[in-house]
């Protein structure tokens, strides 16, 4: 994680403008691929996976709003099915390659395969099939790229709009990341403002602006009877803007979290959902966002390119569309990277 974030920051040049969401999506995809497949997924397959993820996420969004769309032979539905097939094929190939290599690559797929192969074929002991592993990896990939990329991009956009908060963040990262080194997991306890900025960004721009749940039994919500099988839709976005829960809800105020319990303990904070069906990558996403934000802002200031309006593009993930940012180097190039064993994640 640390290495991929540093690679992104190193690739930028003083004075150039970048497509912020594209840069963050590419970085998040490399991190997800490295976490799941170590180094076995070549760059061209990562790039193809990023494109397929976008198609799949749009398809999931449409199917959530109107499930009957999945039964229509539209061109968009065909693109969705082809993208899922390609991504599944990539994952299946990685599973076969991992198993054939008989090597522990210290990645997520190795852990899942070790669990499955250790249990053998005994379903009584909770057998995990290759199909189940494929589903878990697919879910992690989908959840680990677009939502996290959108969160980091929104955070950098908000900091460019609020220079007084940006200055405070610069002071924090300069104090913690002496020599502008990349942040590591061990730095997180000292990056308190960074973490609050990430959380406040998730409050203002929760990646899943709408979610659904299906009632598994007859129940009651307030005065309403909910039969089993009912699909319920709810909006974390609307909850996060409730002034009774968050005073002055439209204001970007990371300090509102200084006296609150940080997620996942706050029951009114739902960018990852809640309960048994909560996003499996919530801690991973919070960690990646904080490490990326601190490492990038230690090196760079990002300013909006004039004339480029930023809007929220609503799909399965509410992403910022349109932001081109100009890069301004804060310091000279940092010293060489520390040895791999000292880089943490």
C-alpha positions in Angstrom: 0.0 0.0 0.0 2.7 2.5 1.0 4.8 1.6 -2.0 1.9 2.1 -4.5 0.9 5.5 -2.9 4.5 6.7 -3.1 4.8 5.5 -6.7 1.8 7.7 -7.6 3.2 10.8 -5.8 6.6 10.2 -7.4 5.1 10.1 -10.9 3.7 13.7 -10.7 5.5 16.8 -11.9 5.5 20.3 -10.5 3.0 22.5 -12.4 1.3 19.8 -14.4 -2.5 19.2 -14.2 -4.0 15.8 -13.6 -7.4 14.1 -13.8 -7.7 13.6 -10.1 -10.3 10.8 -10.1 -8.4 8.9 -12.8 -5.2 9.1 -10.8 -6.8 7.9 -7.6 -8.6 5.1 -9.4 -5.4 3.8 -11.0 -3.6 4.0 -7.6 -6.5 2.2 -5.8 -6.6 -0.5 -8.4 -2.8 -1.2 -8.1 -3.2 -1.4 -4.3 -6.2 -3.8 -4.5 -4.4 -6.0 -7.1 -1.2 -6.1 -5.0 -3.2 -6.9 -1.9 -5.1 -9.8 -3.5 -2.7 -11.1 -6.1 0.8 -10.0 -5.0 2.7 -9.3 -8.2 1.0 -12.0 -10.4 -1.4 -9.6 -12.2 0.4 -7.7 -15.0 -0.2 -4.0 -15.4 -2.3 -4.4 -18.6 -4.7 -6.7 -16.8 -5.0 -4.2 -13.9 -5.9 -1.4 -16.4 -8.4 -3.7 -18.1 -9.9 -4.5 -14.6 -10.3 -0.8 -13.8 -12.3 -0.3 -17.0 -14.5 -3.4 -16.2 -15.1 -2.3 -12.6 -16.6 1.0 -13.9 -19.0 -0.9 -16.1 -19.9 -3.4 -13.4 -20.5 -0.7 -10.8 -22.9 1.2 -13.1 -24.6 -2.1 -13.8 -25.0 -2.9 -10.1 -26.5 0.6 -9.6 -29.1 0.2 -12.3 -30.0 -3.3 -11.1 -30.5 -2.0 -7.6 -32.8 0.7 -8.8 -34.7 -1.5 -11.3 -33.9 -5.2 -11.0 -36.0 -6.0 -14.1 -33.4 -4.2 -16.2 -31.2 -7.3 -15.9 -33.7 -9.3 -18.0 -33.6 -6.9 -21.0 -31.1 -7.6 -23.8 -29.9 -4.0 -24.0 -26.4 -3.1 -25.2 -25.6 -1.8 -21.7 -26.6 -5.1 -20.1 -24.4 -7.0 -22.6 -21.5 -4.7 -21.7 -22.1 -5.4 -18.0 -22.2 -9.2 -18.5 -19.0 -9.1 -20.6 -17.2 -7.0 -18.0 -18.2 -9.4 -15.2 -17.1 -12.4 -17.3 -13.7 -10.8 -18.0 -13.1 -9.9 -14.4 -14.1 -13.3 -13.2 -11.8 -14.9 -15.8 -8.9 -12.8 -14.5 -9.6 -13.9 -10.9 -10.0 -17.5 -12.0 -6.7 -17.4 -13.8 -5.0 -16.0 -10.6 -6.5 -18.7 -8.5 -5.2 -21.4 -10.8 -1.7 -19.7 -11.0 -1.5 -19.4 -7.2 -2.4 -23.0 -6.7 0.0 -24.3 -9.3 2.9 -22.2 -7.9 2.5 -23.9 -4.4 3.8 -20.7 -2.9 2.5 -18.5 -0.1 2.6 -15.0 -1.8 1.5 -13.3 1.5 -1.6 -11.9 -0.2 -5.4 -12.2 0.3 -5.8 -14.9 -2.3 -3.1 -17.1 -0.7 -4.9 -16.8 2.7 -8.2 -17.8 1.1 -6.7 -20.7 -0.8 -4.9 -22.0 2.3 -8.2 -21.9 4.2 -10.0 -23.8 1.4 -7.3 -26.4 0.8 -6.8 -26.9 4.5 -10.4 -27.8 4.9 -10.4 -30.1 1.9 -13.8 -31.2 0.6 -15.5 -31.6 4.0 -18.6 -29.3 3.8 -19.4 -30.2 7.4 -16.4 -28.1 8.4 -17.4 -25.1 6.3 -15.8 -26.0 3.0 -15.0 -23.0 0.9 -15.3 -23.7 -2.8 -13.3 -22.0 -5.6 -16.5 -20.3 -6.7 -16.9 -18.8 -3.2 -13.3 -17.6 -3.2 -13.9 -16.1 -6.6 -16.9 -14.2 -5.2 -14.9 -12.9 -2.2 -12.1 -11.7 -4.4 -14.5 -10.0 -6.8 -16.3 -8.3 -4.0 -13.1 -7.1 -2.5 -11.9 -5.8 -5.9 -15.2 -3.9 -6.5 -15.3 -2.5 -3.0 -11.6 -1.6 -2.9 -11.2 0.5 -6.0 -14.0 3.0 -6.9 -15.2 3.8 -3.4 -11.7 4.4 -2.0 -10.6 6.4 -5.1 -13.7 8.6 -4.8 -13.1 9.2 -1.1 -9.4 10.3 -1.6 -10.4 12.5 -4.6 -13.2 14.2 -2.7 -10.9 14.8 0.3 -8.3 16.5 -1.9 -11.0 18.5 -3.6 -12.4 19.7 -0.3 -8.9 20.6 1.0 -8.4 22.8 -2.1 -11.6 24.6 -1.2 -10.6 25.0 2.5 -7.0 26.3 2.7 -7.2 26.9 6.4 -7.8 23.2 7.0 -5.2 22.3 4.4 -2.6 24.4 6.3 -3.3 22.6 9.5 -3.0 19.3 7.7 0.4 20.3 6.2 1.6 21.1 9.7 0.5 17.7 10.9 2.1 15.7 8.1 5.3 17.8 8.2 5.6 17.0 11.9 4.9 13.3 11.6 6.5 12.5 8.2 9.9 14.0 8.8 11.7 14.3 5.5 8.4 13.9 3.6 8.7 10.1 3.7 5.6 8.1 2.8 3.2 7.4 5.6 3.0 3.9 7.1 0.5 2.1 9.2 2.5 2.9 12.3 2.0 6.6 11.7 -1.8 6.5 11.8 -2.1 7.1 15.6 -0.3 10.4 15.2 -2.2 11.5 12.1 -5.4 12.5 14.0 -6.4 15.4 11.8 -5.8 13.3 8.7 -8.1 10.7 10.0 -10.8 13.2 10.9 -10.6 14.7 7.4 -11.2 11.3 5.9 -14.2 10.6 8.1 -15.7 14.0 7.4 -15.2 13.5 3.7 -17.1 10.2 4.0 -19.9 12.0 5.9 -20.3 14.6 3.2 -19.7 12.1 0.3 -20.5 8.6 1.4 -19.6 6.4 -1.6 -22.9 4.4 -1.4 -25.4 7.2 -1.5 -28.1 4.6 -1.4 -28.2 1.0 -0.1 -30.7 -1.8 0.2 -31.5 -4.5 2.6 -33.9 -7.5 2.4 -36.0 -8.4 5.4 -35.3 -12.0 6.3 -38.2 -12.2 8.7 -41.4 -10.4 9.5 -40.5 -7.3 11.5 -41.7 -3.7 12.3 -40.0 -0.4 11.7 -41.8 2.3 13.8 -45.5 2.0 12.9 -44.8 0.0 9.7 -45.1 -3.7 9.3 -42.3 -5.2 7.1 -43.1 -8.7 5.6 -40.2 -11.1 5.1 -38.7 -10.6 1.7 -39.4 -6.9 1.5 -36.5 -4.9 -0.1 -35.8 -1.7 1.9 -33.9 1.2 0.4 -32.2 3.8 2.7 -29.8 6.6 2.0 -26.6 7.1 4.2 -26.3 10.5 2.3 -29.6 11.8 3.8 -28.7 10.5 7.3 -25.3 12.2 7.1 -27.0 15.6 6.3 -29.6 15.4 9.2 -29.0 18.5 11.3 -30.2 16.7 14.4 -27.3 14.3 14.0 -24.7 16.7 12.5 -25.2 20.4 13.3 -24.5 22.6 10.3 -24.3 19.5 8.1 -23.3 21.2 4.8 -20.1 22.6 6.4 -16.8 20.7 5.9 -15.7 20.5 9.6 -13.3 17.7 10.4 -13.2 18.9 14.0 -16.8 17.8 14.6 -15.2 14.4 15.0 -12.7 15.5 17.7 -15.2 14.8 20.4 -17.1 11.9 18.8 -16.4 8.2 18.6 -14.6 7.6 15.3 -16.1 4.9 13.0 -17.0 2.2 13.1 -18.4 2.9 16.6 -20.7 5.8 15.6 -24.1 4.3 14.8 -25.2 7.3 12.7 -22.2 7.1 10.3 -23.0 4.6 7.4 -20.6 5.0 4.5 -19.9 1.3 4.8 -23.3 0.1 6.0 -23.7 -1.7 9.3 -24.4 -5.1 10.8 -23.6 -8.5 9.2 -23.7 -7.1 5.7 -21.4 -4.2 6.3 -18.6 -3.6 3.7 -15.9 -6.1 4.3 -13.2 -3.6 3.4 -14.1 -0.7 5.7 -10.9 -0.8 7.8 -8.8 -1.3 4.7 -10.5 1.7 3.0 -10.0 4.0 6.0 -6.3 3.0 6.3 -5.6 3.4 2.6 -7.4 6.8 2.5 -5.5 8.2 5.5 -2.1 6.9 4.2 -2.7 8.3 0.7 -4.0 11.7 1.9 -1.1 12.2 4.3 1.6 11.0 1.8 0.2 13.1 -1.1 -0.3 16.3 1.0 3.2 16.0 2.5 4.6 16.4 -1.1 2.0 18.3 -3.0 -0.6 21.1 -2.9 -3.5 20.6 -5.3 -5.3 23.5 -6.8 -8.4 23.5 -9.0 -7.8 24.3 -12.7 -10.1 27.3 -13.5 -13.1 26.6 -15.6 -13.6 23.0 -14.5 -16.8 22.5 -12.6 -16.8 19.6 -10.1 -20.0 17.7 -9.7 -21.1 14.5 -8.1 -21.7 11.7 -10.7 -24.2 9.4 -9.1 -23.9 5.7 -9.8 -23.3 2.8 -7.4 -20.6 5.2 -6.0 -21.0 9.0 -5.9 -17.7 10.1 -7.5 -16.4 13.6 -8.2 -16.5 14.2 -12.0 -14.6 17.0 -13.7 -11.8 17.9 -11.3 -8.6 18.7 -13.0 -6.0 19.7 -10.4 -2.8 21.6 -10.8 0.2 20.1 -8.8 2.4 22.4 -6.8 5.4 20.8 -5.1 5.7 21.7 -1.5 9.3 20.6 -1.1 12.2 19.2 -3.1 12.1 15.5 -3.9 12.1 13.3 -0.8 15.0 11.0 0.2 15.2 7.5 -1.2 12.6 5.0 0.0 13.5 3.1 3.2 14.1 -0.7 2.9 11.0 -2.7 2.2 10.9 -4.3 5.7 10.6 -0.8 7.2 7.8 0.5 5.0 4.9 -1.1 7.0 2.0 -1.9 4.6 
